């Protein structure tokens, strides 16, 4: 499955995957560091959303958001927390 989201600094992809793994593991999900994309299937399964590897064009925007929202939202919360900790050290 091709990535359609482009990150500003492509070299940061590995660090973002590590952050996703850390955050989702802290939330109680099984994380496979070699297949960090697998966590979205676990989230979808938990929510009862039929996410398959490959084409998922039949999913609604709402369903896709319910899968990606917890992942991305928790990553953003963690990044804000990290930034606040760095600012408080200065």
N, C-alpha and C positions, 0 to 999 in steps of 0.2 A: 504494500500500500504506500503510495507516494505521499510525502509530507507536503501539505499545501501551506502550512504556516511557516513563515520565514522569520528567523530571529535576526536581530540587528547585527550581532557578532557571531558568525557561524562557529567559530572556535569555542563558543560557550555552550554548545549543545551537550557535551559530556557533563559539564558542571550542572546544567539544568536537569539532566536525567538523574544525576546523583541527588540533587535537591528533591526531585519528585519522589525518588525511592525513599529517602529519609523521612519526608513528610507523610507519605502514605503508609509507611511501616509504623510510624508513630500513631497513626489513626487506626491501626489494627489490621491492615491489609497484608496479604502475603505478597512479598516483593521479590522478584527474581532479578538481580542486578544485571544479568546478561540479556534479559528481555523486559526492560522497564515498561514497555508498552502494554504488557499483559495486565497491568493493574487496572486499566480501563475496562477490560473484559470482566474482571472481578466486580468492579463497581456496577457495571451494566447488569450483571447477573443478580447482584444484590437488589437492584431496583426493578428487576423483572423486565428489562429492556433487551430485545433480541439483537444484540450487537454481534456480528460475525467478522471473522478475519476476511479481508477483501472488501467487496462492494457493500455499502450500507445505505444506498440511496433512498431506501424506503423508510428510513427513520425520519421522524419529524424534527424540526428545529428544537422543539421542546424536549424531546427525548435525548437528542445529542447534548443539549445544554445540561440536562440532569446528569449526564455522565461526565462531561468535561468540567462542569462547574465546581464540584467538590475537589477535583484534582487541582485545577488552576487556582481556585479560590484559596485553598489551603497553602499552595505554594506562595501566593502573594502575601498571605498573612505571615508566613515564615520569613519572607524577604523583608517585610516591614519590621518585624521583630529584630532581625539581624541588623538592619540599618539603625534602629533605635539604640541597640546595644553599642554599636560602633560610635554613634554620636555621643552617647553618655560617657564613653571612655575618653573623649577629647576634652 
